[in-house]
Amino acid sequence: MFDPAEFVEEAVAHVKELATGRTIIGASGGVDSTVAAAIAHKAIPGQLTLVFVDSGYMRRGEGEFVRKMFASMGAECKIVDASERFFKPLEGVIEPERKRKIIGEQFIRVFEEEATRDGSEFLIQGTIAPDWIESGGELRDTIKSHHNVGGLPEKFGLKLIEPLRDIYKDEVRKVARYLELDVAERQPFPGPGLAIRILGEPTWEATEIVREACWIVEEELEAAADKGLMELPWQYFAVLTPVKTVGVQGDIRAYGYTVAVRAVESVDGMSAAYSKVPHEVLDRISIRITNSLSNMVNRVVYDITNKPPGTIEWE
Ligand code: XMP
């Protein structure tokens, strides 16, 4: 039986023993990196640099959420606004794998600068057991390796410490609950962020549209769950499609974009079923999105595809 208190005690001792110099950790706001950072903060508060890299493709208020969460545990998290450096090389890029590659490279570059700036010798990562085990020792795939800033330690001479490498997601969540972290029940969010929820070029304008739509989906589904109208889905967000259809604005016909709403039930993201969101909730989402983005979006659709054959993200 997994005991989070015992795990935290051992992990703190492990980090204390290994991290004998300046240590850096990238906090993404996700549960794995937050738990790893909380453990590191308990172990080596005086020699830790905590960095949140804002790529510009984050959800609304994400940097502030992360900063406050760490502040509440007495840790300072540096927010690096690197959005210009992400948007520029993504100009004209529509192919999802290229987006991922460019974003992954930029994350590494920004992180490298931060590590050099404060002379870090050690890097703590929130890698968990499935990231390694499913592929016999290698990071699972480009998705995860990007998310965990794969390749960074060897390249920059940083020594890697992975306090969560022997535990699984449900155990990480147990540790997060035990540490009373706000991220314990948080839905997953992809490393490349909103850029892969825009089907097409991830411009500033497109990003603002999808950020607002995602915010509305989150607010409405969380409110509906609070009211007991439904269970909170495992993951829920909006996608901006490049499909333009005719609509009516005032008295005139106007072309606007189509936003797709996605909400799924899953255990580990490997398979998923679309959530049976009550129609009254979908109704509110649709009305709010088309009102708030009235000049740009005139149609909202709900994705009723399971995984397989679909995936959770649209890319
Ligand atoms: P798909 O779309 O492949 O997604 O069904 C499965 C789950 O993985 C999340 N996802 C990512 N997570 N880094 C991550 O840590 C990534 O680059 C990434 N891309 C997708 C996705 O949100 C879903 O929960």
Boltz pocket constraint, residues with backbone or C-beta under 6 A from the ligand:
constraints:
  - pocket:
      binder: B
      contacts: [[A, 142], [A, 143], [A, 144], [A, 146], [A, 147], [A, 188], [A, 189], [A, 190], [A, 191], [A, 192], [A, 235], [A, 268], [A, 269], [A, 270], [A, 307], [A, 310], [A, 311], [A, 312], [A, 313], [A, 314]]
      max_distance: 6.0
